[in-house]
Amino acid sequence: MTQHTASWPVAGWAKHYNSQVLMNDLVAAIIVAIMLIPQSLAYAMLAGLPPEVGLYASIFPLIAYALLGTSSTLSVGPVAITSLMTAAALAEVAEQGTGTYLSGAITLAALSGVMLLAFGVLRLGFLANFLSHTVVSAFITASAIIIALSQVRHLLGVEAGGDNVFELLHGIGLHASDTNFFTLSIGAGVLLFLFAVRARGARVLSGLGLSTHSAELVAKAAPVAGVMVTILFVVGLGLAERDVEIVGAIPSGLPAFAMPVFSMELAQALFIPAALISIIGYVESISVGRTLGARKRERVNSNRELIGLGAANLASAFSGALPVTGGFSRSVVNFDAGAATQAASIYTAILIALVSLFLTPLLYYLPKATLAATIIVAVLSLIDLSIIKKTWRFSRGDWLAVMITMLVTLGFGVETGVSCGVLTSLGLHLYRTSQPHIAEVGLVEGTEHFRNVRRYKVRTVPEILTLRVDESLFFANASYLEDQVFKQIYHHDPITHVVLMCSAVNEIDYSALEVLEELNRQLREQGLFLHLSEVKGPVLDRLRGTEFMEHLTGCIYLSQHQAYSDLCKRYRY
Amino acid sequence: MTQHTASWPVAGWAKHYNSQVLMNDLVAAIIVAIMLIPQSLAYAMLAGLPPEVGLYASIFPLIAYALLGTSSTLSVGPVAITSLMTAAALAEVAEQGTGTYLSGAITLAALSGVMLLAFGVLRLGFLANFLSHTVVSAFITASAIIIALSQVRHLLGVEAGGDNVFELLHGIGLHASDTNFFTLSIGAGVLLFLFAVRARGARVLSGLGLSTHSAELVAKAAPVAGVMVTILFVVGLGLAERDVEIVGAIPSGLPAFAMPVFSMELAQALFIPAALISIIGYVESISVGRTLGARKRERVNSNRELIGLGAANLASAFSGALPVTGGFSRSVVNFDAGAATQAASIYTAILIALVSLFLTPLLYYLPKATLAATIIVAVLSLIDLSIIKKTWRFSRGDWLAVMITMLVTLGFGVETGVSCGVLTSLGLHLYRTSQPHIAEVGLVEGTEHFRNVRRYKVRTVPEILTLRVDESLFFANASYLEDQVFKQIYHHDPITHVVLMCSAVNEIDYSALEVLEELNRQLREQGLFLHLSEVKGPVLDRLRGTEFMEHLTGCIYLSQHQAYSDLCKRYRY
């Protein structure tokens, strides 16, 4: 419990608000809003939902996060990975376009909101640490590949669905011959344009006299330019009559902010997917928040973030929309555009609300191929295959985790992939922590130091086995210690004394105490003595008065050197 | 992969078998069989199954374990806790006495067998370490209380079921007035007799001229004496006509060794219960095996044990019986009776088979109250409430885990209790390992040693922050390190150099490497330098060539003292 817990994050920034901060926030809000319009529509499409749902997810959730979240620059809304996960979860319960499908999305947002809030209130943010970031990166890379492939059909103007790369490639191969030339032209054009802007846009703009910083920001508006130009093309050339798929009518107005209606059946079916979406959304969001926060010397509180994101998801559910989280690219834009406080997000929300109210008719002729191209360019930046090579060089265990997560995600879809990633993370963690480093040590001649017999030339005595335990002892690793002791004893016969050097043992739990007791008892039955050395103060305090200390056959030595010389004397070494 | 993996355990003992070993094994087999007869019947009753099922579970499973298990003295069969868990699992899917109920028991044994075998083959025995033994003890104590209470109805001769203490006490209170006087007399008589034998039996027998050792073994046969005497009473006094519940007809013969018939639906419903029964059964069995093994300098191989127990459970399923595991009391008797090899269990199985073939008619008039009294006396020795006091004294975290597990088991039944215990174990583990010990250290004047600033009077320099990390760095604790570094920086302003003293860091995984990279980047943005000291050889090898090393703003020092003096020089201290 820190002192900060009591104060609302909003109180922190509202107190010092002034006109300069207002100006900074407003500029950032406009830039982010321009970027968010095509993104919101695109990610709603990715999730298989009507376009207005994407806009709705970019209004109240932003306000909820601004009031409760701790990052001043995190920009919340629908993002690529969670939208794909939403689509994958909903594919199991309903057909796209049905009322159940939309209810499913709302249920996911609501469940996700409740889960995140509960974890925040219970201060369980630390649990996110058990999802290995390496595994998350592998998952994101594989998901981005799936997302990009899933959009190819919109570029070609054909029907070809699927959850994994096999299904997607098969569908594309099957339907490629039905490609609509106009759709492909628009899609390829936007794709080339966006790539060109990404590669050279900022340089060209600064050549036109803009400062480097402004040029970079303006270049981020490229998708909006793509949207406007392709709408004009479709209208001008009458391409809608040529079977170019367009977004169509988007209802004008604000989301009805209403208590979401629940079907218990749907909630049960979507419970696990909601949990996975929450985990991935939270992990990504907190890492964005931390990265940006560090640049401003701003600490992001993980439990507060859970509450902020939980509230944002509940707000999304109340708006009739899909799960949201903090997005990387838009948060970076928000940061670069100079957002000073969470108020920037509130202004962004107001701008998106204005778009929903007044500008949706303009989007009628927006070709879906444009949105698909926007999505592809956005997610390609998420693909990082270098992690395969880097982990291979660094450690085979990490590499294996990366490959498992990536291949399962590509081959079996995101749901199986992320579940598998979570399990791989936990498995790795359990495996690593259950086998503490335990070294047999000996005396470095001429000193009082004891070092690993495998690495140093040291002196040992056949009757004495000294093991240094390099970790705190608790239930998950205590039996491993027991095993190691017995393995050593069975190998070297003349051993009479076993000394555990506890210099790195910061804590002992009750299960480990029982193991030590048992070890002492078993050694005694074989006529061996158990000694401890270099036991830390707090550990010794705890051991005092336990049965283990009463029954201990050997001594507790302050230093290993003392243990060694005392025991050596008995054998006249 | 050890060398032992290739050889079958049976090859180890069969090679040196001779007549002396045969005699020892035979004597032990007879004593264990005498003890097993009432136990098998009683635990079948506890599981809600017909009595012959208990006998069937004590034939082929013993042979399967003898051939594949690694403990020479472990005695496998139905045991109290897993029988109670079987009853609890089956209560959810069928009524006692129906065909589905028996199919359910067989399905549990089969699932349990397959799971244990799979874990053994995949060498995942180490996973059992993640179930805290403290939590298991608490669970066993609470289960034993439930078992004892569940048998009271048989002592009173009334109908009163229930899954938890509330239901059981309520049922007993409701029906106590229907108590059958004869049943109660038999039950109370056997109960008193068994307690008396336990308290003084061995002493009385050795007073009659038996050796202490023999007296103790003979005293273990008390339940069989109870069985015989009460059968005579029931027959002699015609108590069966007085509504004293008796075991009734037990079909003579051997189990039909046949492939169990599966219903997928039943298998799905019982999957989780089977997993829980397997975990608890395995953990208890391995701890019995290890305890006894240590007395004979015999190593129990955990993966081999999984295979042995898995085969025993499959054998039980093929025999049409319930889940089995290694029992504590009968294994101790087997050990004390001098069993030298696994062959003792094979002889026991043959004896039980003979009982099934020829002696079951004699058990017709056996009162259920006798079996209930046997169960109560057996499980009371499992109750260890002292663990509450011991853990309270030792550590509040362990105490909390004990209380949660105990109260949930008592209040909500064994299934919820054991699930809760497993989760508590994992939660504790995750929590403990995610927060490594990190200490700010300073120089002990006049030495080259660096110690915790909170415990020692040491010298520090305002511009230098030195943190000693007392654990290997990996994904689950790396962000905690990052948090700690920033917390320290925000508190002390003049810091320019952060030194991580890595003397206890044995390993760094890829996620932790990324965190270090990010930490370095963030510190650089704030104008701070990151240094490492006392990095171990293997860790340094791994770090070489990574981007982290390329971008590191500071140096890597061989010793902390070198880091300290070098940095101090820059500030002319």
Chai-1 contact restraints between the chains, C-beta under 6 A:
chainA,res_idxA,chainB,res_idxB,connection_type,confidence,min_distance_angstrom,max_distance_angstrom,comment,restraint_id
A,F126,B,S434,contact,1.0,0.0,6.0,A-B,restraint_1
A,N129,B,S434,contact,1.0,0.0,6.0,A-B,restraint_2
A,N129,B,A476,contact,1.0,0.0,6.0,A-B,restraint_3
A,N129,B,S479,contact,1.0,0.0,6.0,A-B,restraint_4
A,F130,B,L430,contact,1.0,0.0,6.0,A-B,restraint_5
A,F130,B,A476,contact,1.0,0.0,6.0,A-B,restraint_6
A,S132,B,F475,contact,1.0,0.0,6.0,A-B,restraint_7
A,S132,B,S511,contact,1.0,0.0,6.0,A-B,restraint_8
A,H133,B,F475,contact,1.0,0.0,6.0,A-B,restraint_9
A,H133,B,S511,contact,1.0,0.0,6.0,A-B,restraint_10
A,H133,B,E514,contact,1.0,0.0,6.0,A-B,restraint_11
A,T134,B,Y510,contact,1.0,0.0,6.0,A-B,restraint_12
A,T134,B,S511,contact,1.0,0.0,6.0,A-B,restraint_13
A,A294,B,Q522,contact,1.0,0.0,6.0,A-B,restraint_14
A,R295,B,E525,contact,1.0,0.0,6.0,A-B,restraint_15
A,T391,B,Y510,contact,1.0,0.0,6.0,A-B,restraint_16
A,F394,B,Y510,contact,1.0,0.0,6.0,A-B,restraint_17
A,D398,B,D509,contact,1.0,0.0,6.0,A-B,restraint_18
A,D398,B,Y510,contact,1.0,0.0,6.0,A-B,restraint_19
A,H429,B,A476,contact,1.0,0.0,6.0,A-B,restraint_20
A,L430,B,F130,contact,1.0,0.0,6.0,A-B,restraint_21
A,T433,B,T433,contact,1.0,0.0,6.0,A-B,restraint_22
A,S434,B,F126,contact,1.0,0.0,6.0,A-B,restraint_23
A,S434,B,N129,contact,1.0,0.0,6.0,A-B,restraint_24
A,H437,B,N506,contact,1.0,0.0,6.0,A-B,restraint_25
A,F475,B,S132,contact,1.0,0.0,6.0,A-B,restraint_26
A,F475,B,H133,contact,1.0,0.0,6.0,A-B,restraint_27
A,A476,B,N129,contact,1.0,0.0,6.0,A-B,restraint_28
A,A476,B,F130,contact,1.0,0.0,6.0,A-B,restraint_29
A,A476,B,H429,contact,1.0,0.0,6.0,A-B,restraint_30
A,S479,B,N129,contact,1.0,0.0,6.0,A-B,restraint_31
A,A504,B,A504,contact,1.0,0.0,6.0,A-B,restraint_32
A,N506,B,H437,contact,1.0,0.0,6.0,A-B,restraint_33
A,D509,B,D398,contact,1.0,0.0,6.0,A-B,restraint_34
A,Y510,B,T134,contact,1.0,0.0,6.0,A-B,restraint_35
A,Y510,B,T391,contact,1.0,0.0,6.0,A-B,restraint_36
A,Y510,B,F394,contact,1.0,0.0,6.0,A-B,restraint_37
A,Y510,B,D398,contact,1.0,0.0,6.0,A-B,restraint_38
A,S511,B,S132,contact,1.0,0.0,6.0,A-B,restraint_39
A,S511,B,H133,contact,1.0,0.0,6.0,A-B,restraint_40
A,S511,B,T134,contact,1.0,0.0,6.0,A-B,restraint_41
A,E514,B,H133,contact,1.0,0.0,6.0,A-B,restraint_42
A,Q522,B,A294,contact,1.0,0.0,6.0,A-B,restraint_43
A,E525,B,R295,contact,1.0,0.0,6.0,A-B,restraint_44
